[in-house]
């Protein structure tokens, strides 16, 4: 998990590395993968995110995150196109960050999180499995 470990470590900053002291953008990204989808509005979950990425023409990139091969990158503009500028603006406002900063951060975080919750190259059908995988990532 080296890349995600480094990404989470750099984004979480100084305070101990757990959710309590970590980067709230990571928590929002994790919430997006869960059914309740709290972070930044709207119900969601991984299935909802997958649909948004596919509708935005990012299906090939999404497939690379789910597969066991190398992940294709996206940029903040592509992520904004997939999630919608209103959602990015809401998250930015919630966190007191710029929209570009939020979009760029999520463009780095979401592919890695999706990669980690699909370790076998398959999307888990049980939402609890996704929650368990995300929980184990945050404990590290």
VOGUDREN-879650 format. One record per atom (N, C-alpha, C, O): residue number from 1; y, z, x. Coordinates in steps of 0.001 Angstrom, whole numbers, plus 500000, padded with zeros to 6 digits. Layout:
% VOGUDREN-879650
R; pos; north; up; east
R; NUM; Y; Z; X
...
% end
This chain:
% VOGUDREN-879650
R; pos; north; up; east
R; 1; 498799; 500000; 500818
R; 1; 500000; 500000; 500000
R; 1; 501251; 500000; 500852
R; 1; 502313; 500367; 500349
R; 2; 501188; 499622; 502073
R; 2; 502265; 499764; 503028
R; 2; 503629; 499310; 502562
R; 2; 504603; 500047; 502716
R; 3; 503733; 498112; 501994
R; 3; 505037; 497610; 501572
R; 3; 505650; 498466; 500484
R; 3; 506838; 498783; 500540
R; 4; 504849; 498850; 499484
R; 4; 505371; 499695; 498412
R; 4; 505748; 501060; 498956
R; 4; 506781; 501613; 498580
R; 5; 504918; 501612; 499841
R; 5; 505251; 502899; 500434
R; 5; 506608; 502850; 501117
R; 5; 507436; 503741; 500931
R; 6; 506836; 501800; 501913
R; 6; 508112; 501664; 502600
R; 6; 509257; 501457; 501631
R; 6; 510332; 502034; 501800
R; 7; 509032; 500633; 500613
R; 7; 510068; 500372; 499615
R; 7; 510413; 501631; 498856
R; 7; 511588; 501963; 498701
R; 8; 509392; 502341; 498378
R; 8; 509649; 503578; 497648
R; 8; 510324; 504594; 498545
R; 8; 511256; 505278; 498122
R; 9; 509861; 504700; 499786
R; 9; 510470; 505653; 500705
R; 9; 511932; 505360; 500953
R; 9; 512753; 506277; 500962
R; 10; 512273; 504097; 501155
R; 10; 513667; 503758; 501434
R; 10; 514546; 503896; 500197
R; 10; 515713; 504272; 500304
R; 11; 513999; 503599; 499036
R; 11; 514796; 503699; 497820
R; 11; 514924; 505125; 497318
R; 11; 515889; 505465; 496633
R; 12; 513943; 505968; 497661
R; 12; 513970; 507328; 497156
R; 12; 514926; 508215; 497929
R; 12; 515266; 509303; 497465
R; 13; 515355; 507784; 499066
R; 13; 516335; 508568; 499796
R; 13; 515750; 509846; 500350
R; 13; 514548; 509949; 500593
R; 14; 516613; 510804; 500542
R; 14; 516242; 511988; 501269
R; 14; 515428; 513024; 500557
R; 14; 514545; 513601; 501193
R; 15; 515634; 513308; 499330
R; 15; 515153; 514539; 498715
R; 15; 513670; 514554; 498426
R; 15; 513253; 514358; 497284
R; 16; 512887; 514779; 499430
R; 16; 511496; 515107; 499226
R; 16; 510567; 514011; 498754
R; 16; 509354; 514188; 498867
R; 17; 511037; 512903; 498238
R; 17; 510181; 511800; 497882
R; 17; 509515; 511871; 496527
R; 17; 508864; 510900; 496142
R; 18; 509633; 512970; 495765
R; 18; 509020; 513042; 494451
R; 18; 509956; 512530; 493386
R; 18; 511096; 512167; 493678
R; 19; 509487; 512496; 492145
R; 19; 510313; 511990; 491055
R; 19; 511586; 512806; 490883
R; 19; 512644; 512253; 490583
R; 20; 511489; 514111; 491072
R; 20; 512640; 514968; 490844
R; 20; 513830; 514566; 491709
R; 20; 514959; 514514; 491221
R; 21; 513588; 514280; 492988
R; 21; 514690; 513964; 493874
R; 21; 514785; 512491; 494196
R; 21; 515590; 512090; 495037
R; 22; 513978; 511682; 493543
R; 22; 513888; 510284; 493899
R; 22; 514968; 509428; 493279
R; 22; 515873; 509912; 492600
R; 23; 514842; 508160; 493532
R; 23; 515779; 507170; 493044
R; 23; 515539; 506911; 491560
R; 23; 514422; 506562; 491177
R; 24; 516550; 507073; 490721
R; 24; 516353; 506869; 489285
R; 24; 516019; 505421; 488926
R; 24; 515455; 505178; 487859
R; 25; 516343; 504469; 489768
R; 25; 516005; 503076; 489499
R; 25; 514486; 502875; 489541
R; 25; 513944; 502059; 488796
R; 26; 513813; 503612; 490405
R; 26; 512352; 503547; 490451
R; 26; 511770; 504095; 489159
R; 26; 510830; 503522; 488610
R; 27; 512319; 505199; 488669
R; 27; 511827; 505772; 487419
R; 27; 512050; 504807; 486252
R; 27; 511190; 504683; 485381
R; 28; 513177; 504137; 486229
R; 28; 513448; 503155; 485177
R; 28; 512449; 502014; 485259
R; 28; 511933; 501571; 484233
R; 29; 512171; 501534; 486460
R; 29; 511189; 500460; 486622
R; 29; 509817; 500913; 486142
R; 29; 509104; 500149; 485491
R; 30; 509445; 502141; 486453
R; 30; 508160; 502656; 485993
R; 30; 508141; 502778; 484478
R; 30; 507139; 502455; 483841
R; 31; 509231; 503236; 483903
R; 31; 509314; 503344; 482451
R; 31; 509166; 501981; 481783
R; 31; 508595; 501876; 480698
R; 32; 509676; 500943; 482428
R; 32; 509554; 499597; 481876
R; 32; 508097; 499164; 481760
R; 32; 507748; 498377; 480881
R; 33; 507254; 499675; 482639
R; 33; 505842; 499316; 482632
R; 33; 505038; 500091; 481592
R; 33; 503911; 499721; 481262
R; 34; 505622; 501155; 481087
R; 34; 504937; 501983; 480098
R; 34; 505304; 501518; 478691
R; 34; 506347; 500897; 478489
R; 35; 504458; 501814; 477740
R; 35; 504679; 501391; 476350
R; 35; 506019; 501868; 475807
R; 35; 506696; 501127; 475095
R; 36; 506408; 503095; 476135
R; 36; 507659; 503627; 475585
R; 36; 508879; 502958; 476186
R; 36; 509943; 502979; 475568
R; 37; 508769; 502370; 477355
R; 37; 509819; 501555; 477947
R; 37; 511213; 502126; 477896
R; 37; 512156; 501392; 477601
R; 38; 511385; 503401; 478170
R; 38; 512669; 504070; 478008
R; 38; 513798; 503460; 478823
R; 38; 514885; 503231; 478293
R; 39; 513564; 503199; 480078
R; 39; 514652; 502865; 480986
R; 39; 515413; 501611; 480620
R; 39; 514887; 500511; 480786
R; 40; 516592; 501733; 480145
R; 40; 517434; 500584; 479898
R; 40; 517254; 499954; 478541
R; 40; 517749; 498851; 478307
R; 41; 516567; 500614; 477647
R; 41; 516538; 500141; 476268
R; 41; 515299; 499374; 475890
R; 41; 514724; 498639; 476693
R; 42; 514908; 499556; 474675
R; 42; 513862; 498739; 474084
R; 42; 512462; 499215; 474376
R; 42; 512175; 499756; 475444
R; 43; 511588; 499003; 473398
R; 43; 510175; 499244; 473622
R; 43; 509701; 498195; 474606
R; 43; 510347; 497159; 474762
R; 44; 508627; 498435; 475246
R; 44; 508237; 497441; 476229
R; 44; 506836; 497584; 476689
R; 44; 505893; 497365; 475928
R; 45; 506685; 497943; 477907
R; 45; 505392; 497980; 478537
R; 45; 505198; 496735; 479377
R; 45; 505999; 495801; 479349
R; 46; 504115; 496755; 480118
R; 46; 503827; 495653; 481019
R; 46; 503686; 494336; 480264
R; 46; 504167; 493304; 480732
R; 47; 503039; 494356; 479112
R; 47; 502874; 493129; 478333
R; 47; 504200; 492510; 477930
R; 47; 504367; 491292; 477994
R; 48; 505137; 493341; 477519
R; 48; 506465; 492864; 477147
R; 48; 507186; 492260; 478354
R; 48; 507798; 491196; 478256
R; 49; 507104; 492949; 479485
R; 49; 507723; 492422; 480708
R; 49; 507117; 491086; 481113
R; 49; 507827; 490164; 481514
R; 50; 505801; 490995; 481002
R; 50; 505129; 489745; 481361
R; 50; 505645; 488597; 480496
R; 50; 505912; 487507; 481001
R; 51; 505783; 488842; 479205
R; 51; 506306; 487815; 478306
R; 51; 507710; 487385; 478688
R; 51; 508030; 486196; 478654
R; 52; 508551; 488345; 479051
R; 52; 509929; 488027; 479431
R; 52; 509982; 487184; 480706
R; 52; 510758; 486233; 480799
R; 53; 509154; 487539; 481680
R; 53; 509128; 486764; 482921
R; 53; 508608; 485349; 482670
R; 53; 509131; 484383; 483227
R; 54; 507591; 485232; 481841
R; 54; 507061; 483902; 481533
R; 54; 508100; 483054; 480785
R; 54; 508266; 481874; 481093
R; 55; 508791; 483637; 479820
R; 55; 509821; 482913; 479067
R; 55; 510965; 482468; 479964
R; 55; 511600; 481446; 479705
R; 56; 511229; 483232; 481018
R; 56; 512316; 482895; 481943
R; 56; 511866; 481891; 483009
R; 56; 512624; 481591; 483931
R; 57; 510646; 481371; 482890
R; 57; 510159; 480400; 483870
R; 57; 509666; 481024; 485160
R; 57; 509577; 480349; 486186
R; 58; 509345; 482307; 485117
R; 58; 508891; 483022; 486316
R; 58; 507408; 483357; 486246
R; 58; 506952; 484307; 486883
R; 59; 506656; 482578; 485474
R; 59; 505231; 482825; 485319
R; 59; 504464; 482730; 486624
R; 59; 503543; 483513; 486855
R; 60; 504824; 481796; 487472
R; 60; 504128; 481636; 488755
R; 60; 504343; 482867; 489632
R; 60; 503408; 483356; 490266
R; 61; 505574; 483361; 489665
R; 61; 505864; 484564; 490445
R; 61; 505095; 485757; 489864
R; 61; 504490; 486534; 490603
R; 62; 505125; 485892; 488540
R; 62; 504410; 486977; 487876
R; 62; 502916; 486927; 488201
R; 62; 502309; 487951; 488512
R; 63; 502339; 485754; 488128
R; 63; 500915; 485604; 488446
R; 63; 500615; 486069; 489872
R; 63; 499558; 486644; 490134
R; 64; 501549; 485816; 490790
R; 64; 501319; 486237; 492180
R; 64; 501340; 487762; 492308
R; 64; 500646; 488314; 493162
R; 65; 502120; 488445; 491479
R; 65; 502179; 489909; 491536
R; 65; 500900; 490522; 490988
R; 65; 500451; 491566; 491460
R; 66; 500312; 489864; 489980
R; 66; 499090; 490368; 489356
R; 66; 497876; 490044; 490215
R; 66; 496954; 490853; 490314
R; 67; 497868; 488884; 490830
R; 67; 496716; 488464; 491640
R; 67; 496584; 489342; 492880
R; 67; 497448; 490167; 493174
R; 68; 495501; 489147; 493585
R; 68; 495267; 489932; 494797
R; 68; 495877; 489285; 496037
R; 68; 495750; 489820; 497138
R; 69; 496542; 488133; 495869
R; 69; 497180; 487449; 496992
R; 69; 498590; 487957; 497251
R; 69; 499005; 488996; 496737
R; 70; 499306; 487201; 498055
R; 70; 500681; 487565; 498424
R; 70; 501619; 487454; 497215
R; 70; 501451; 486586; 496358
R; 71; 502594; 488340; 497167
R; 71; 503590; 488333; 496094
R; 71; 504714; 487359; 496405
R; 71; 505228; 487321; 497523
R; 72; 505092; 486569; 495404
R; 72; 506275; 485722; 495526
R; 72; 507504; 486556; 495161
R; 72; 507456; 487381; 494248
R; 73; 508582; 486338; 495867
R; 73; 509820; 487070; 495629
R; 73; 510612; 486461; 494483
R; 73; 510480; 485280; 494163
R; 74; 511442; 487307; 493876
R; 74; 512478; 486845; 492964
R; 74; 513769; 487505; 493406
R; 74; 513761; 488483; 494154
R; 75; 514881; 486955; 492932
R; 75; 516162; 487570; 493274
R; 75; 516759; 488220; 492027
R; 75; 516203; 488131; 490933
R; 76; 517890; 488868; 492216
R; 76; 518537; 489577; 491128
R; 76; 518939; 488680; 489968
R; 76; 518864; 489096; 488812
R; 77; 519364; 487458; 490258
R; 77; 519742; 486531; 489192
R; 77; 518532; 486151; 488341
R; 77; 518632; 486070; 487117
R; 78; 517395; 485920; 488987
R; 78; 516183; 485594; 488247
R; 78; 515738; 486771; 487389
R; 78; 515311; 486591; 486249
R; 79; 515841; 487972; 487942
R; 79; 515465; 489149; 487188
R; 79; 516386; 489332; 485989
R; 79; 515926; 489663; 484896
R; 80; 517681; 489120; 486187
R; 80; 518638; 489227; 485086
R; 80; 518327; 488201; 484008
R; 80; 518443; 488494; 482818
R; 81; 517937; 487014; 484411
R; 81; 517559; 485980; 483459
R; 81; 516361; 486419; 482621
R; 81; 516305; 486148; 481421
R; 82; 515420; 487086; 483245
R; 82; 514214; 487526; 482539
R; 82; 514484; 488715; 481621
R; 82; 514045; 488722; 480471
R; 83; 515196; 489710; 482116
R; 83; 515403; 490931; 481338
R; 83; 516616; 490864; 480424
R; 83; 516692; 491583; 479428
R; 84; 517555; 490005; 480761
R; 84; 518780; 489889; 479978
R; 84; 519922; 490658; 480616
R; 84; 519744; 491771; 481111
R; 85; 521079; 490056; 480597
R; 85; 522236; 490691; 481228
R; 85; 522653; 491972; 480511
R; 85; 523190; 492881; 481144
R; 86; 522414; 492059; 479201
R; 86; 522746; 493290; 478478
R; 86; 521917; 494465; 478983
R; 86; 522434; 495569; 479155
R; 87; 520642; 494226; 479217
R; 87; 519776; 495300; 479696
R; 87; 520176; 495738; 481102
R; 87; 520209; 496933; 481397
R; 88; 520477; 494781; 481958
R; 88; 520915; 495117; 483317
R; 88; 522236; 495882; 483269
R; 88; 522412; 496865; 483989
R; 89; 523155; 495438; 482430
R; 89; 524439; 496123; 482283
R; 89; 524235; 497560; 481789
R; 89; 524887; 498482; 482278
R; 90; 523331; 497749; 480823
R; 90; 523064; 499090; 480301
R; 90; 522498; 500006; 481383
R; 90; 522906; 501161; 481500
R; 91; 521568; 499493; 482165
R; 91; 520978; 500296; 483241
R; 91; 522040; 500627; 484283
R; 91; 522122; 501760; 484758
R; 92; 522848; 499636; 484634
R; 92; 523910; 499858; 485621
R; 92; 524877; 500934; 485143
R; 92; 525285; 501805; 485912
R; 93; 525238; 500863; 483868
R; 93; 526141; 501855; 483301
R; 93; 525504; 503244; 483303
R; 93; 526156; 504234; 483635
R; 94; 524241; 503306; 482935
R; 94; 523504; 504565; 482901
R; 94; 523456; 505217; 484282
R; 94; 523543; 506439; 484400
R; 95; 523316; 504396; 485325
R; 95; 523160; 504927; 486676
R; 95; 524458; 504967; 487474
R; 95; 524501; 505529; 488568
R; 96; 525513; 504374; 486929
R; 96; 526774; 504326; 487661
R; 96; 526716; 503385; 488857
R; 96; 527353; 503630; 489881
R; 97; 525951; 502312; 488721
R; 97; 525802; 501328; 489792
R; 97; 526327; 499980; 489328
R; 97; 526562; 499777; 488136
R; 98; 526510; 499067; 490258
R; 98; 526900; 497716; 489915
R; 98; 525709; 496946; 489371
R; 98; 524561; 497245; 489702
R; 99; 525986; 495955; 488536
R; 99; 524911; 495160; 487947
R; 99; 524114; 494419; 489012
R; 99; 522893; 494311; 488902
R; 100; 524778; 493914; 490028
R; 100; 524082; 493217; 491107
R; 100; 523154; 494145; 491874
R; 100; 522061; 493751; 492280
R; 101; 523595; 495371; 492067
R; 101; 522784; 496359; 492770
R; 101; 521522; 496697; 491966
R; 101; 520428; 496802; 492522
R; 102; 521692; 496866; 490655
R; 102; 520555; 497162; 489777
R; 102; 519588; 495986; 489749
R; 102; 518383; 496169; 489922
R; 103; 520108; 494779; 489532
R; 103; 519246; 493594; 489451
R; 103; 518511; 493373; 490766
R; 103; 517314; 493088; 490765
R; 104; 519206; 493501; 491876
R; 104; 518574; 493320; 493183
R; 104; 517509; 494370; 493459
R; 104; 516441; 494062; 493988
R; 105; 517807; 495609; 493097
R; 105; 516833; 496682; 493295
R; 105; 515593; 496485; 492448
R; 105; 514473; 496623; 492941
R; 106; 515784; 496162; 491174
R; 106; 514637; 495939; 490292
R; 106; 513838; 494706; 490710
R; 106; 512622; 494662; 490522
R; 107; 514519; 493704; 491278
R; 107; 513821; 492499; 491748
R; 107; 512895; 492820; 492920
R; 107; 511943; 492083; 493176
R; 108; 513162; 493892; 493619
R; 108; 512285; 494327; 494705
R; 108; 511214; 495292; 494201
R; 108; 510064; 495233; 494636
R; 109; 511596; 496175; 493286
R; 109; 510704; 497236; 492824
R; 109; 509642; 496720; 491848
R; 109; 508456; 496999; 492025
R; 110; 510055; 495976; 490829
R; 110; 509102; 495579; 489781
R; 110; 507917; 494759; 490296
R; 110; 506784; 495041; 489905
R; 111; 508129; 493758; 491156
R; 111; 506950; 493023; 491655
R; 111; 505946; 493925; 492366
R; 111; 504736; 493758; 492211
R; 112; 506444; 494871; 493139
R; 112; 505535; 495765; 493858
R; 112; 504826; 496720; 492913
R; 112; 503637; 496988; 493084
R; 113; 505538; 497237; 491918
R; 113; 504886; 498121; 490954
R; 113; 503833; 497368; 490149
R; 113; 502732; 497875; 489937
R; 114; 504165; 496166; 489703
R; 114; 503195; 495362; 488948
R; 114; 501987; 495066; 489830
R; 114; 500850; 495125; 489363
R; 115; 502222; 494753; 491080
R; 115; 501127; 494520; 492023
R; 115; 500226; 495744; 492120
R; 115; 499002; 495614; 492143
R; 116; 500817; 496913; 492176
R; 116; 500037; 498139; 492350
R; 116; 499273; 498538; 491090
R; 116; 498213; 499155; 491201
R; 117; 499767; 498212; 489905
R; 117; 499049; 498581; 488674
R; 117; 498035; 497522; 488269
R; 117; 497357; 497665; 487251
R; 118; 497928; 496452; 489065
R; 118; 496922; 495407; 488825
R; 118; 496110; 495184; 490100
R; 118; 496038; 494056; 490586
R; 119; 495501; 496232; 490650
R; 119; 494850; 496128; 491961
R; 119; 493668; 495167; 492000
R; 119; 493321; 494667; 493070
R; 120; 493051; 494902; 490870
R; 120; 491891; 494013; 490840
R; 120; 492271; 492592; 490445
R; 120; 491403; 491730; 490308
R; 121; 493570; 492349; 490263
R; 121; 494004; 491032; 489834
R; 121; 493933; 490857; 488327
R; 121; 494080; 489744; 487822
R; 122; 493709; 491951; 487606
R; 122; 493640; 491946; 486150
R; 122; 494618; 492971; 485599
R; 122; 494821; 494032; 486190
R; 123; 495223; 492646; 484459
R; 123; 496130; 493579; 483798
R; 123; 495288; 494591; 483024
R; 123; 494475; 494199; 482187
R; 124; 495468; 495891; 483291
R; 124; 494712; 496904; 482540
R; 124; 495041; 496834; 481046
R; 124; 496208; 496752; 480663
R; 125; 494021; 496866; 480222
R; 125; 494230; 496835; 478775
R; 125; 494604; 498213; 478235
R; 125; 495221; 498321; 477176
R; 126; 494235; 499252; 478955
R; 126; 494508; 500625; 478550
R; 126; 495808; 501082; 479214
R; 126; 495895; 501173; 480438
R; 127; 496802; 501365; 478397
R; 127; 498105; 501794; 478910
R; 127; 497991; 503073; 479732
R; 127; 498794; 503300; 480637
R; 128; 496999; 503913; 479425
R; 128; 496817; 505149; 480193
R; 128; 496462; 504855; 481645
R; 128; 496834; 505617; 482539
R; 129; 495751; 503766; 481889
R; 129; 495401; 503379; 483255
R; 129; 496675; 503081; 484043
R; 129; 496809; 503492; 485196
R; 130; 497610; 502362; 483414
R; 130; 498885; 502060; 484082
R; 130; 499621; 503352; 484395
R; 130; 500131; 503526; 485502
R; 131; 499678; 504256; 483428
R; 131; 500333; 505542; 483654
R; 131; 499692; 506330; 484776
R; 131; 500387; 506932; 485593
R; 132; 498362; 506328; 484820
R; 132; 497651; 507042; 485888
R; 132; 497948; 506441; 487254
R; 132; 498174; 507168; 488221
R; 133; 497948; 505103; 487335
R; 133; 498240; 504430; 488609
R; 133; 499667; 504720; 489060
R; 133; 499904; 504989; 490238
R; 134; 500612; 504667; 488136
R; 134; 502005; 504958; 488490
R; 134; 502157; 506416; 488919
R; 134; 502885; 506717; 489865
R; 135; 501473; 507313; 488225
R; 135; 501527; 508720; 488599
R; 135; 500991; 508973; 489989
R; 135; 501564; 509755; 490747
R; 136; 499887; 508313; 490332
R; 136; 499319; 508501; 491669
R; 136; 500240; 507928; 492746
R; 136; 500309; 508467; 493850
R; 137; 500948; 506836; 492433
R; 137; 501902; 506287; 493393
R; 137; 503020; 507286; 493683
R; 137; 503420; 507462; 494834
R; 138; 503513; 507927; 492653
R; 138; 504640; 508842; 492833
R; 138; 504217; 510125; 493559
R; 138; 505046; 510767; 494204
R; 139; 502959; 510498; 493464
R; 139; 502480; 511695; 494176
R; 139; 502436; 511477; 495670
R; 139; 502502; 512428; 496449
R; 140; 502321; 510197; 496075
R; 140; 502251; 509879; 497501
R; 140; 503618; 510059; 498058
R; 140; 503830; 509851; 499253
% end
